[in-house]
Amino acid sequence: MPGVRKGNIVILTGAGISAESGIRTFRASDGLWEEHRIEDVATPEGYRRDPELVHRFYNARRALLQTVEPNAAHFALARLEAEWPEQVTLVTQNIDDLHERAGSRNVLHMHGELLKARCPHSNQTVSWNGPLHTTDLCHCCQFPEPLRPHVVWFGEMPLLLDRIYQALSEASLFIAIGTSGNVYPAAGFVHEAAMHSAHTLEINLEPSQVNNHFDEHRYGPATRMVTGYVEELLAGRKK
């Protein structure tokens, strides 16, 4: 039974939570992402070399996103946010919108959002559900700029870190779900939370690269492990 019955909760989710919805997890060990070289589709340099290739890649990801649905783990986290008396902050490395579609409201997308485009000059974002091309321009600059995917690429700074670290400093419980633990700064969040005396839990298919930093571990499919843990948390709160 979870030992935490009060206080704020911070949850970090990675690709593993969306895998059971049909979104393939990112694998960097072979240097490929969906059969493309990472350097070609997930770096600023790749975008400068061939922006249309990058747009085609993310247009395909955006189209796939329209065909999948949130799974039980997404819905369980939305339920936890709705029923937990204190604040639940959901920090995600994922660029999909499955948390929002499941009902989560307090979501921080540290790696951007697939269904948004961004002006590279002003950093203003706009909702974008369809294909994006080099001919699509912003409306915020005197000399309109081509919009780019609102995605954090390798070599770029993750978003919303001030808000994330503030939430970690105030958390009684930190949960990492479906993350590999090999990408920083997210891999260091467990250490940050522990420094502020939070209980830390890893939920994953297998141990992450930072699993030894967690107080507690649960291994198995996210749809089963997350739903079970949320049930235990909420039941323990009522005792």
KEROVEX-716437 format. One record per residue: residue in one letter; x, y, z of N, C-alpha, C, O in turn. Coordinates in Angstrom, 1 decimal, decimal comma, padded with zeros to 4 digits, m for minus. Layout:
! KEROVEX-716437
R:residu:n.x:n.y:n.z:ca.x:ca.y:ca.z:c.x:c.y:c.z:o.x:o.y:o.z
R:A:X:Y:Z:X:Y:Z:X:Y:Z:X:Y:Z
...
***
This chain:
! KEROVEX-716437
R:residu:n.x:n.y:n.z:ca.x:ca.y:ca.z:c.x:c.y:c.z:o.x:o.y:o.z
R:M:000,8:m001,2:000,0:000,0:000,0:000,0:000,9:001,2:000,0:001,8:001,3:000,8
R:P:000,6:002,2:m000,9:001,4:003,4:m000,9:001,5:004,1:000,5:000,5:004,2:001,2
R:G:002,6:004,6:000,9:002,8:005,2:002,2:002,4:006,7:002,2:002,3:007,3:003,2
R:V:002,1:007,3:001,0:001,8:008,7:001,0:000,3:008,9:000,9:m000,4:008,4:000,1
R:R:m000,2:009,7:001,9:m001,7:009,9:001,9:m002,0:011,4:001,9:m003,2:011,7:001,9
R:K:m001,0:012,2:001,8:m001,3:013,6:001,6:m000,2:014,3:000,9:000,9:013,7:000,8
R:G:m000,4:015,6:000,5:000,7:016,4:m000,1:000,6:016,4:m001,6:m000,2:015,6:m002,2
R:N:001,4:017,3:m002,2:001,4:017,4:m003,7:002,1:016,2:m004,3:002,9:015,6:m003,7
R:I:001,6:015,9:m005,5:002,2:014,8:m006,3:002,7:015,4:m007,6:002,0:016,2:m008,3
R:V:003,9:015,0:m008,0:004,5:015,3:m009,3:004,7:014,0:m010,1:005,3:013,0:m009,5
R:I:004,2:013,9:m011,3:004,3:012,7:m012,1:005,0:013,0:m013,4:004,6:013,9:m014,1
R:L:006,1:012,2:m013,7:006,8:012,4:m014,9:006,4:011,2:m015,8:006,5:010,0:m015,4
R:T:005,9:011,5:m017,0:005,6:010,4:m018,0:006,5:010,5:m019,2:006,9:011,6:m019,7
R:G:006,9:009,3:m019,7:007,7:009,2:m020,9:006,9:008,3:m021,9:005,7:008,1:m021,8
R:A:007,6:007,9:m023,0:007,0:007,3:m024,1:006,3:006,0:m023,7:005,4:005,6:m024,4
R:G:006,8:005,3:m022,6:006,2:004,1:m022,2:004,7:004,1:m021,9:004,0:003,1:m022,0
R:I:004,2:005,3:m021,5:002,8:005,3:m021,1:001,9:005,4:m022,4:000,7:005,0:m022,3
R:S:002,5:005,9:m023,5:001,7:006,0:m024,7:001,9:004,8:m025,6:001,2:004,7:m026,6
R:A:002,8:003,9:m025,3:003,1:002,8:m026,2:001,9:001,9:m026,3:001,6:001,4:m027,4
R:E:001,1:001,7:m025,2:000,0:000,8:m025,3:m001,2:001,4:m026,1:m002,2:000,8:m026,3
R:S:m001,1:002,7:m026,4:m002,1:003,4:m027,3:m001,7:003,2:m028,7:m002,5:003,6:m029,6
R:G:m000,5:002,7:m029,0:m000,1:002,5:m030,4:000,9:003,5:m030,9:001,2:003,6:m032,1
R:I:001,5:004,3:m030,0:002,5:005,3:m030,4:003,9:004,6:m030,0:004,1:004,4:m028,8
R:R:004,7:004,4:m031,0:006,0:003,7:m030,7:006,9:004,5:m029,8:007,0:005,7:m030,0
R:T:007,6:003,8:m028,9:008,5:004,5:m028,1:009,8:004,9:m028,9:010,1:004,3:m029,9
R:F:010,4:006,0:m028,4:011,6:006,5:m029,0:012,8:005,6:m028,6:013,0:005,4:m027,4
R:R:013,5:005,1:m029,6:014,7:004,3:m029,3:015,9:005,0:m030,0:015,9:005,1:m031,2
R:A:016,9:005,4:m029,2:018,0:006,1:m029,7:019,2:005,2:m029,9:020,2:005,6:m030,4
R:S:019,2:003,9:m029,4:020,3:003,1:m029,4:020,9:002,8:m030,8:022,1:002,7:m031,0
R:D:020,0:002,8:m031,8:020,4:002,5:m033,2:020,5:003,8:m034,0:020,7:003,8:m035,2
R:G:020,3:005,0:m033,3:020,4:006,2:m034,0:019,2:006,5:m034,9:019,3:007,5:m035,7
R:L:018,1:005,8:m034,8:017,0:005,9:m035,7:015,7:006,3:m034,9:015,6:005,8:m033,7
R:W:014,8:007,0:m035,5:013,5:007,3:m034,9:012,5:007,1:m036,1:012,5:007,9:m037,0
R:E:011,7:006,1:m036,0:010,8:005,7:m037,0:011,5:005,7:m038,4:011,0:006,2:m039,4
R:E:012,6:004,9:m038,4:013,4:004,7:m039,6:014,1:005,9:m040,2:014,6:005,9:m041,3
R:H:014,1:007,0:m039,4:014,9:008,2:m039,9:016,1:008,4:m038,9:016,0:008,1:m037,7
R:R:017,1:008,9:m039,5:018,3:009,3:m038,6:017,9:010,4:m037,7:017,2:011,4:m038,2
R:I:018,2:010,3:m036,4:017,8:011,3:m035,5:018,4:012,7:m035,9:017,7:013,7:m035,8
R:E:019,6:012,7:m036,4:020,2:014,0:m036,8:019,4:014,7:m037,9:019,5:015,9:m038,1
R:D:018,7:013,9:m038,7:017,9:014,5:m039,8:016,6:015,0:m039,4:016,1:016,0:m040,1
R:V:015,9:014,5:m038,4:014,6:014,9:m038,1:014,4:015,4:m036,7:013,3:015,9:m036,4
R:A:015,4:015,4:m035,9:015,2:015,8:m034,5:016,3:016,7:m034,0:016,7:016,6:m032,8
R:T:016,9:017,5:m034,9:017,9:018,5:m034,5:017,7:019,8:m035,3:017,1:019,7:m036,4
R:P:018,1:020,9:m034,7:018,0:022,2:m035,4:018,8:022,1:m036,7:018,3:022,7:m037,7
R:E:019,9:021,4:m036,7:020,7:021,4:m037,9:020,0:020,6:m039,0:020,1:021,0:m040,2
R:G:019,3:019,5:m038,7:018,6:018,7:m039,7:017,5:019,6:m040,3:017,2:019,5:m041,5
R:Y:016,8:020,4:m039,4:015,8:021,3:m039,9:016,3:022,3:m040,9:015,7:022,6:m041,9
R:R:017,5:022,9:m040,6:018,0:023,8:m041,5:018,5:023,2:m042,8:018,3:023,8:m043,9
R:R:018,9:022,0:m042,8:019,4:021,3:m044,0:018,2:021,0:m044,9:018,2:021,2:m046,1
R:D:017,1:020,4:m044,3:016,0:019,9:m045,1:014,7:020,1:m044,3:014,2:019,1:m043,8
R:P:014,2:021,3:m044,3:012,9:021,6:m043,5:011,7:020,8:m044,0:010,9:020,4:m043,2
R:E:011,6:020,5:m045,3:010,5:019,8:m045,8:010,5:018,3:m045,3:009,5:017,7:m045,0
R:L:011,7:017,7:m045,2:011,8:016,4:m044,7:011,3:016,3:m043,2:010,6:015,5:m042,9
R:V:011,8:017,3:m042,5:011,4:017,4:m041,1:009,8:017,6:m041,0:009,2:016,9:m040,1
R:H:009,3:018,4:m041,8:007,8:018,6:m041,8:007,1:017,3:m042,2:006,1:017,0:m041,6
R:R:007,6:016,6:m043,2:007,0:015,4:m043,6:007,0:014,4:m042,4:006,0:013,7:m042,2
R:F:008,1:014,3:m041,7:008,2:013,4:m040,6:007,2:013,7:m039,5:006,4:012,8:m039,0
R:Y:007,1:015,0:m039,1:006,1:015,4:m038,0:004,7:015,4:m038,5:003,8:015,2:m037,8
R:N:004,5:015,6:m039,8:003,1:015,5:m040,4:002,6:014,1:m040,3:001,5:013,9:m040,0
R:A:003,5:013,1:m040,5:003,1:011,7:m040,3:002,8:011,4:m038,9:001,9:010,7:m038,6
R:R:003,6:011,9:m037,9:003,4:011,7:m036,5:002,0:012,3:m036,1:001,3:011,8:m035,3
R:R:001,8:013,5:m036,7:000,5:014,2:m036,3:m000,7:013,5:m036,9:m001,7:013,4:m036,2
R:A:m000,6:012,9:m038,1:m001,7:012,1:m038,6:m001,9:010,9:m037,8:m003,1:010,5:m037,6
R:L:m000,8:010,2:m037,4:m001,0:009,0:m036,6:m001,7:009,3:m035,3:m002,5:008,6:m034,8
R:L:m001,4:010,5:m034,7:m001,9:010,8:m033,4:m003,5:011,0:m033,5:m004,2:010,7:m032,5
R:Q:m004,0:011,3:m034,7:m005,4:011,4:m034,8:m006,1:010,1:m034,8:m007,3:010,0:m034,6
R:T:m005,3:009,0:m034,9:m005,9:007,6:m035,0:m005,9:006,8:m033,8:m006,4:005,7:m033,7
R:V:m005,2:007,4:m032,7:m005,0:006,6:m031,5:m005,8:007,3:m030,3:m006,3:008,4:m030,5
R:E:m006,0:006,5:m029,3:m006,8:007,0:m028,1:m006,0:006,8:m026,8:m005,1:006,0:m026,8
R:P:m006,4:007,6:m025,8:m005,7:007,4:m024,5:m006,0:006,0:m024,0:m007,1:005,4:m024,3
R:N:m005,1:005,5:m023,2:m005,3:004,2:m022,6:m005,7:004,3:m021,1:m005,8:005,4:m020,6
R:A:m005,8:003,2:m020,4:m006,2:003,2:m019,0:m005,3:003,9:m018,1:m005,7:004,5:m017,1
R:A:m004,0:003,9:m018,4:m003,0:004,6:m017,6:m003,3:006,1:m017,7:m003,2:006,8:m016,7
R:H:m003,5:006,7:m018,9:m003,8:008,1:m019,0:m005,1:008,4:m018,2:m005,1:009,5:m017,5
R:F:m006,1:007,6:m018,3:m007,4:007,9:m017,6:m007,2:007,8:m016,1:m007,8:008,6:m015,3
R:A:m006,3:006,9:m015,6:m006,1:006,8:m014,2:m005,4:008,0:m013,6:m005,8:008,5:m012,6
R:L:m004,5:008,6:m014,4:m003,8:009,8:m013,9:m004,7:011,0:m013,9:m004,7:011,8:m013,0
R:A:m005,6:011,1:m014,9:m006,6:012,1:m014,9:m007,6:012,0:m013,7:m008,0:013,0:m013,1
R:R:m007,9:010,8:m013,4:m008,8:010,5:m012,2:m008,0:010,9:m010,9:m008,6:011,5:m010,0
R:L:m006,7:010,6:m010,8:m006,0:011,0:m009,6:m006,0:012,5:m009,5:m006,1:013,0:m008,4
R:E:m005,7:013,2:m010,6:m005,7:014,7:m010,5:m007,1:015,2:m010,0:m007,2:016,2:m009,3
R:A:m008,2:014,6:m010,5:m009,5:015,1:m010,2:m009,9:014,8:m008,7:m010,6:015,6:m008,1
R:E:m009,4:013,7:m008,2:m009,8:013,2:m006,8:m008,9:013,5:m005,7:m009,2:013,4:m004,6
R:W:m007,6:013,7:m006,0:m006,6:014,0:m005,0:m006,8:015,4:m004,5:m006,9:016,3:m005,2
R:P:m006,9:015,6:m003,1:m007,2:016,9:m002,6:m006,1:018,0:m002,8:m006,4:019,1:m003,0
R:E:m004,8:017,5:m002,8:m003,8:018,5:m003,1:m003,5:018,5:m004,6:m004,1:017,9:m005,4
R:Q:m002,4:019,3:m004,9:m002,1:019,5:m006,4:m001,4:018,3:m007,0:m000,5:017,7:m006,4
R:V:m001,8:017,9:m008,2:m001,2:016,9:m009,0:m000,6:017,6:m010,2:m001,4:018,1:m011,0
R:T:000,7:017,5:m010,4:001,3:018,1:m011,6:001,8:017,0:m012,5:002,6:016,2:m012,0
R:L:001,4:017,0:m013,7:001,8:016,0:m014,7:002,8:016,6:m015,6:002,5:017,5:m016,4
R:V:004,1:016,2:m015,5:005,1:016,6:m016,4:005,4:015,5:m017,4:005,6:014,3:m017,0
R:T:005,3:015,8:m018,7:005,4:014,8:m019,7:006,5:015,1:m020,7:006,7:016,2:m021,1
R:Q:007,3:014,1:m021,0:008,3:014,2:m022,1:007,6:013,9:m023,5:008,3:014,1:m024,5
R:N:006,4:013,5:m023,5:005,7:013,1:m024,7:005,1:014,4:m025,4:004,7:015,3:m024,7
R:I:005,1:014,3:m026,7:004,5:015,5:m027,5:003,1:015,2:m027,9:002,5:016,0:m028,6
R:D:002,6:014,0:m027,6:001,2:013,8:m027,9:000,2:014,5:m026,9:000,7:015,0:m025,9
R:D:m001,1:014,4:m027,2:m002,1:015,1:m026,4:m003,0:014,1:m025,6:m004,1:014,4:m025,3
R:L:m002,5:012,8:m025,4:m003,3:011,8:m024,8:m003,6:012,1:m023,4:m004,7:011,7:m022,9
R:H:m002,8:012,7:m022,6:m003,1:013,1:m021,3:m004,3:014,1:m021,2:m005,2:013,9:m020,5
R:E:m004,2:015,1:m022,1:m005,3:016,0:m022,1:m006,6:015,4:m022,6:m007,7:015,7:m022,0
R:R:m006,6:014,5:m023,6:m007,8:013,8:m024,0:m008,4:012,9:m023,0:m009,6:012,7:m023,0
R:A:m007,5:012,4:m022,1:m008,0:011,6:m021,0:m008,6:012,4:m019,9:m009,3:011,9:m019,0
R:G:m008,4:013,7:m019,9:m009,0:014,6:m018,9:m008,0:015,3:m018,0:m008,5:016,1:m017,1
R:S:m006,7:015,1:m018,1:m005,7:015,8:m017,2:m005,7:017,3:m017,7:m005,8:017,6:m018,8
R:R:m005,6:018,1:m016,7:m005,6:019,6:m016,9:m004,3:020,2:m016,6:m003,9:021,2:m017,3
R:N:m003,6:019,8:m015,5:m002,4:020,4:m015,1:m001,2:019,7:m015,7:m000,5:018,9:m015,0
R:V:m001,0:019,9:m017,0:000,0:019,1:m017,8:001,1:020,1:m018,3:000,8:021,1:m018,9
R:L:002,3:019,7:m018,0:003,5:020,5:m018,5:004,2:019,7:m019,5:004,8:018,7:m019,2
R:H:004,2:020,2:m020,8:004,9:019,5:m021,9:006,3:020,0:m022,0:006,6:021,0:m022,6
R:M:007,3:019,3:m021,4:008,6:019,8:m021,4:009,3:019,7:m022,7:010,4:020,3:m023,0
R:H:008,8:018,8:m023,6:009,4:018,6:m024,9:008,5:019,2:m026,1:008,7:018,8:m027,2
R:G:007,5:020,0:m025,7:006,7:020,6:m026,7:005,4:019,8:m027,0:005,2:018,8:m026,3
R:E:004,7:020,2:m028,0:003,4:019,6:m028,4:003,3:019,4:m029,9:003,5:020,4:m030,6
R:L:003,0:018,2:m030,3:002,9:017,9:m031,7:001,8:018,7:m032,4:001,9:019,0:m033,6
R:L:000,7:019,0:m031,7:m000,4:019,7:m032,2:m000,3:021,2:m032,1:m001,3:021,9:m032,0
R:K:000,9:021,7:m032,1:001,2:023,2:m032,1:002,3:023,4:m033,0:003,2:022,6:m033,3
R:A:002,3:024,7:m033,6:003,4:025,2:m034,4:003,9:026,4:m033,7:003,2:027,1:m033,0
R:R:005,2:026,8:m034,0:005,8:027,9:m033,3:006,6:028,8:m034,2:007,2:028,4:m035,2
R:C:006,5:030,1:m034,0:007,3:031,1:m034,7:008,7:031,0:m034,1:008,9:031,2:m032,9
R:P:009,7:030,8:m034,9:011,1:030,7:m034,4:011,6:032,0:m033,9:012,6:032,0:m033,2
R:H:011,0:033,1:m034,3:011,5:034,4:m033,9:010,9:034,9:m032,6:011,6:035,2:m031,6
R:S:009,5:034,8:m032,5:008,8:035,3:m031,3:008,6:034,2:m030,3:008,3:034,5:m029,1
R:N:008,6:033,0:m030,7:008,3:031,8:m029,9:006,8:031,7:m029,6:006,4:030,9:m028,7
R:Q:006,0:032,5:m030,2:004,5:032,3:m030,1:004,1:031,0:m030,7:004,6:030,7:m031,8
R:T:003,1:030,4:m030,1:002,6:029,1:m030,6:001,2:029,2:m031,1:000,4:030,1:m030,6
R:V:000,8:028,4:m032,0:m000,5:028,3:m032,5:m000,9:026,8:m032,6:m000,1:026,0:m032,9
R:S:m002,2:026,6:m032,4:m002,7:025,2:m032,6:m002,6:024,8:m034,0:m002,8:025,6:m034,9
R:W:m002,2:023,5:m034,2:m001,9:023,1:m035,6:m002,2:021,6:m035,7:m001,5:020,7:m035,2
R:N:m003,4:021,2:m036,3:m003,8:019,8:m036,3:m003,5:019,1:m037,7:m003,4:017,9:m037,7
R:G:m003,2:019,9:m038,7:m003,0:019,3:m040,0:m001,6:019,4:m040,4:m000,7:019,6:m039,6
R:P:m001,3:019,1:m041,7:000,1:019,2:m042,2:000,7:020,6:m042,1:000,0:021,6:m042,2
R:L:002,0:020,6:m041,9:002,7:021,9:m041,7:003,8:021,9:m042,8:004,5:020,9:m043,0
R:H:003,9:023,0:m043,5:004,9:023,1:m044,6:005,7:024,4:m044,5:005,4:025,3:m043,7
R:T:006,8:024,5:m045,3:007,6:025,7:m045,2:006,9:027,0:m045,7:007,4:028,1:m045,4
R:T:005,8:026,8:m046,4:005,0:028,0:m046,8:004,1:028,5:m045,8:003,4:029,5:m046,0
R:D:003,9:027,8:m044,7:003,0:028,3:m043,6:003,8:029,3:m042,7:004,8:028,9:m042,1
R:L:003,3:030,5:m042,7:004,0:031,6:m042,0:003,3:032,1:m040,8:002,1:031,9:m040,6
R:C:004,1:032,7:m039,9:003,5:033,2:m038,6:002,7:034,5:m039,0:002,8:035,1:m040,0
R:H:001,9:034,9:m038,0:001,2:036,2:m038,1:001,6:037,2:m037,0:000,9:038,2:m036,8
R:C:002,7:036,9:m036,4:003,1:037,7:m035,3:004,3:038,7:m035,6:004,6:039,6:m034,8
R:C:005,0:038,5:m036,7:006,2:039,3:m037,0:005,9:040,2:m038,2:005,0:039,9:m039,1
R:Q:006,6:041,3:m038,2:006,4:042,3:m039,3:006,8:041,6:m040,6:006,2:041,8:m041,7
R:F:007,8:040,8:m040,6:008,2:040,0:m041,8:008,0:038,5:m041,4:008,8:037,9:m040,7
R:P:006,8:038,0:m041,8:006,4:036,6:m041,3:007,5:035,6:m041,5:008,2:035,5:m042,6
R:E:007,6:034,7:m040,5:008,6:033,7:m040,5:007,9:032,3:m040,8:006,8:032,2:m040,4
R:P:008,6:031,4:m041,4:008,0:030,0:m041,6:007,8:029,4:m040,2:008,8:029,4:m039,4
R:L:006,7:028,8:m039,9:006,4:028,1:m038,7:007,2:026,8:m038,6:007,4:026,2:m039,6
R:R:007,6:026,4:m037,4:008,3:025,2:m037,2:007,5:024,3:m036,2:006,6:024,9:m035,5
R:P:007,7:023,0:m036,2:007,0:022,2:m035,2:007,4:022,7:m033,8:008,5:023,1:m033,5
R:H:006,4:022,7:m032,9:006,6:023,1:m031,5:007,1:021,9:m030,7:006,4:021,4:m029,8
R:V:008,3:021,5:m031,1:008,9:020,3:m030,5:010,4:020,6:m030,1:011,1:021,3:m030,9
R:V:010,8:020,2:m028,9:012,1:020,4:m028,5:013,0:019,3:m029,1:012,8:018,1:m028,9
R:W:014,0:019,8:m029,9:014,9:018,9:m030,6:016,2:018,7:m029,8:016,4:019,4:m028,8
R:F:017,0:017,7:m030,1:018,3:017,5:m029,5:019,1:018,7:m029,6:019,2:019,3:m030,7
R:G:019,7:019,2:m028,5:020,5:020,4:m028,5:019,7:021,6:m028,1:020,3:022,7:m027,9
R:E:018,4:021,5:m027,9:017,5:022,6:m027,5:017,2:022,4:m026,0:017,1:021,3:m025,5
R:M:016,9:023,5:m025,4:016,5:023,5:m023,9:015,1:023,1:m023,7:014,2:023,6:m024,4
R:P:014,8:022,1:m022,8:013,4:021,8:m022,5:012,6:023,0:m022,0:013,2:023,9:m021,6
R:L:011,3:022,9:m022,1:010,4:024,0:m021,8:010,0:023,8:m020,3:009,9:022,8:m019,7
R:L:009,6:025,0:m019,8:008,8:025,0:m018,5:009,6:024,5:m017,3:009,0:024,1:m016,3
R:L:010,9:024,6:m017,4:011,7:024,0:m016,3:011,6:024,7:m015,0:011,6:024,1:m013,9
R:D:011,3:026,0:m015,0:011,1:026,8:m013,7:009,9:026,2:m013,0:009,9:026,0:m011,8
R:R:008,8:026,0:m013,8:007,6:025,5:m013,1:007,8:024,1:m012,7:007,2:023,7:m011,6
R:I:008,5:023,3:m013,4:008,7:021,9:m013,1:009,5:021,8:m011,8:009,2:021,0:m010,9
R:Y:010,6:022,5:m011,7:011,5:022,4:m010,5:010,7:023,0:m009,3:010,9:022,5:m008,2
R:Q:009,9:024,0:m009,5:009,1:024,5:m008,4:008,1:023,4:m007,9:008,0:023,3:m006,6
R:A:007,5:022,7:m008,8:006,6:021,7:m008,4:007,3:020,5:m007,7:006,8:020,0:m006,7
R:L:008,5:020,2:m008,2:009,3:019,1:m007,5:009,7:019,5:m006,1:009,7:018,7:m005,2
R:S:010,0:020,8:m005,9:010,4:021,3:m004,6:009,3:021,2:m003,5:009,5:021,2:m002,3
R:E:008,0:021,1:m004,0:006,8:021,1:m003,2:006,1:019,8:m003,1:005,1:019,7:m002,5
R:A:006,7:018,8:m003,7:006,1:017,5:m003,8:006,3:016,6:m002,6:007,4:016,5:m002,1
R:S:005,3:015,8:m002,2:005,5:014,8:m001,2:005,7:013,4:m001,9:006,2:012,5:m001,3
R:L:005,3:013,3:m003,2:005,4:012,1:m003,9:005,8:012,4:m005,3:005,2:013,3:m006,0
R:F:006,8:011,7:m005,8:007,3:011,8:m007,2:007,2:010,4:m007,9:007,7:009,5:m007,3
R:I:006,5:010,4:m009,0:006,3:009,1:m009,7:006,8:009,3:m011,2:006,5:010,3:m011,8
R:A:007,7:008,4:m011,6:008,2:008,4:m013,0:007,6:007,2:m013,7:007,7:006,0:m013,2
R:I:006,9:007,4:m014,8:006,2:006,3:m015,5:006,7:006,2:m016,9:006,6:007,2:m017,7
R:G:007,1:005,1:m017,3:007,5:004,8:m018,7:008,6:005,6:m019,2:008,6:006,0:m020,4
R:T:009,6:005,9:m018,4:010,8:006,6:m018,8:012,1:005,8:m018,8:012,2:004,9:m018,0
R:S:013,0:006,1:m019,7:014,2:005,3:m019,8:015,3:005,7:m018,8:016,2:005,0:m018,4
R:G:015,2:007,0:m018,3:016,2:007,5:m017,4:017,5:007,9:m018,0:018,5:008,0:m017,3
R:N:017,6:008,0:m019,3:018,8:008,3:m020,0:018,8:009,7:m020,6:019,8:010,0:m021,3
R:V:017,8:010,5:m020,4:017,7:011,8:m021,0:017,6:012,9:m019,9:016,7:012,8:m019,1
R:Y:018,6:013,8:m019,8:018,6:014,8:m018,8:018,0:016,1:m019,4:018,2:016,3:m020,6
R:P:017,4:016,9:m018,6:017,3:016,9:m017,1:016,3:016,0:m016,5:016,3:015,9:m015,3
R:A:015,4:015,4:m017,3:014,3:014,6:m016,7:014,8:013,5:m015,9:014,2:013,2:m014,8
R:A:015,9:012,9:m016,3:016,5:011,8:m015,5:016,9:012,2:m014,1:017,0:011,4:m013,2
R:G:017,1:013,5:m013,9:017,6:014,0:m012,6:016,4:014,5:m011,7:016,6:014,9:m010,6
R:F:015,2:014,4:m012,2:014,0:014,9:m011,4:013,9:014,0:m010,1:013,5:014,6:m009,1
R:V:014,2:012,7:m010,2:014,0:011,9:m009,0:015,0:012,4:m007,9:014,6:012,4:m006,7
R:H:016,2:012,8:m008,3:017,1:013,3:m007,3:016,7:014,6:m006,7:016,8:014,9:m005,5
R:E:016,1:015,5:m007,6:015,6:016,8:m007,1:014,5:016,6:m006,2:014,4:017,2:m005,1
R:A:013,5:015,7:m006,5:012,4:015,4:m005,6:012,9:014,8:m004,2:012,4:015,2:m003,2
R:A:013,8:013,9:m004,3:014,3:013,3:m003,1:015,0:014,3:m002,2:014,9:014,2:m001,0
R:M:015,7:015,3:m002,8:016,4:016,3:m002,0:015,4:017,1:m001,1:015,7:017,6:m000,1
R:H:014,1:017,1:m001,6:013,1:017,8:m000,9:012,2:016,9:m000,1:011,1:017,2:000,3
R:S:012,7:015,7:000,2:012,1:014,7:001,0:010,8:014,0:000,4:010,0:013,5:001,2
R:A:010,7:014,0:m000,9:009,6:013,3:m001,5:009,8:011,8:m001,5:011,0:011,4:m001,7
R:H:008,8:011,1:m001,4:008,8:009,6:m001,6:008,9:009,5:m003,2:008,2:010,2:m003,9
R:T:009,7:008,5:m003,7:009,9:008,4:m005,1:009,6:007,0:m005,6:009,9:006,0:m004,9
R:L:008,9:006,9:m006,7:008,4:005,6:m007,2:008,7:005,6:m008,7:008,4:006,5:m009,4
R:E:009,2:004,4:m009,2:009,4:004,2:m010,6:008,4:003,1:m011,0:008,3:002,0:m010,5
R:I:007,6:003,5:m012,1:006,7:002,5:m012,7:007,1:002,3:m014,2:007,1:003,3:m014,9
R:N:007,5:001,1:m014,5:008,1:000,9:m015,9:008,0:m000,5:m016,3:007,7:m001,4:m015,4
R:L:008,3:m000,8:m017,5:008,3:m002,2:m018,0:009,5:m002,9:m017,4:009,5:m004,1:m017,1
R:E:010,6:m002,1:m017,3:011,9:m002,7:m016,8:012,6:m001,6:m016,1:012,3:m000,4:m016,3
R:P:013,6:m001,9:m015,2:014,3:m000,9:m014,5:015,0:000,2:m015,5:015,5:m000,2:m016,5
R:S:014,8:001,4:m015,1:015,5:002,5:m015,9:016,9:002,6:m015,5:017,4:001,9:m014,6
R:Q:017,6:003,5:m016,2:019,0:003,7:m015,9:019,3:004,4:m014,6:020,4:004,4:m014,1
R:V:018,2:005,0:m014,0:018,4:005,6:m012,7:017,5:005,0:m011,6:017,1:005,6:m010,7
R:N:017,2:003,7:m011,8:016,2:003,0:m010,9:016,7:003,0:m009,5:015,9:002,9:m008,6
R:N:018,1:003,0:m009,3:018,6:002,9:m007,9:018,4:004,1:m007,1:018,6:004,1:m005,9
R:H:017,9:005,2:m007,8:017,6:006,4:m007,0:016,2:006,5:m006,5:015,9:007,4:m005,7
R:F:015,4:005,5:m006,8:014,0:005,5:m006,4:013,8:004,7:m005,1:014,5:003,7:m004,9
R:D:012,8:005,2:m004,3:012,5:004,4:m003,0:011,7:003,2:m003,3:011,9:002,2:m002,6
R:E:010,9:003,2:m004,4:010,0:002,1:m004,6:010,0:001,8:m006,1:010,2:002,7:m006,9
R:H:009,7:000,6:m006,5:009,7:000,2:m007,9:008,5:m000,7:m008,2:008,2:m001,6:m007,4
R:R:007,9:m000,5:m009,3:006,8:m001,4:m009,8:007,0:m001,6:m011,3:007,1:m000,6:m012,1
R:Y:007,1:m002,9:m011,7:007,4:m003,1:m013,1:006,3:m004,0:m013,8:005,9:m005,0:m013,2
R:G:005,9:m003,5:m014,9:004,9:m004,2:m015,7:004,2:m003,2:m016,6:004,7:m002,0:m016,7
R:P:003,2:m003,6:m017,4:002,6:m002,6:m018,4:001,9:m001,5:m017,6:001,4:m001,6:m016,5
R:A:002,1:m000,3:m018,2:001,5:000,9:m017,6:000,0:000,8:m017,3:m000,4:001,3:m016,3
R:T:m000,7:000,3:m018,3:m002,2:000,2:m018,1:m002,5:m000,6:m016,8:m003,5:m000,2:m016,2
R:R:m001,8:m001,5:m016,5:m002,1:m002,3:m015,3:m001,4:m001,7:m014,0:m002,1:m001,6:m013,0
R:M:m000,1:m001,3:m014,1:000,6:m000,9:m012,9:000,1:000,5:m012,5:m000,1:000,8:m011,3
R:V:m000,2:001,4:m013,4:m000,6:002,8:m013,1:m002,0:002,7:m012,5:m002,3:003,4:m011,5
R:T:m002,9:002,0:m013,1:m004,3:002,0:m012,6:m004,3:001,4:m011,3:m005,1:001,8:m010,4
R:G:m003,5:000,3:m011,0:m003,5:m000,3:m009,7:m003,0:000,6:m008,6:m003,5:000,7:m007,5
R:Y:m001,9:001,3:m009,0:m001,3:002,2:m008,0:m002,2:003,4:m007,6:m002,4:003,8:m006,5
R:V:m002,9:003,9:m008,6:m003,8:005,0:m008,4:m005,0:004,6:m007,5:m005,4:005,3:m006,6
R:E:m005,5:003,4:m007,7:m006,5:002,8:m006,9:m006,0:002,7:m005,4:m006,8:003,1:m004,5
R:E:m004,8:002,3:m005,2:m004,3:002,2:m003,9:m004,1:003,5:m003,2:m004,4:003,7:m002,1
R:L:m003,6:004,5:m004,0:m003,4:005,8:m003,5:m004,7:006,4:m003,0:m004,8:006,9:m001,9
R:L:m005,7:006,3:m003,8:m007,0:007,0:m003,5:m007,7:006,2:m002,3:m008,3:006,8:m001,5
R:A:m007,6:004,9:m002,3:m008,1:004,1:m001,2:m007,4:004,4:000,1:m008,1:004,5:001,1
R:G:m006,1:004,5:000,0:m005,3:004,9:001,2:m005,7:006,2:001,8:m005,7:006,4:003,0
R:R:m006,0:007,1:000,9:m006,3:008,5:001,3:m007,6:008,5:002,1:m007,8:009,4:003,0
R:K:m008,5:007,6:001,8:m009,9:007,6:002,4:m009,8:006,9:003,8:m010,8:007,1:004,6
R:K:m008,7:006,2:004,2:m008,7:005,6:005,5:m008,4:006,5:006,6:m008,3:006,1:007,8
***
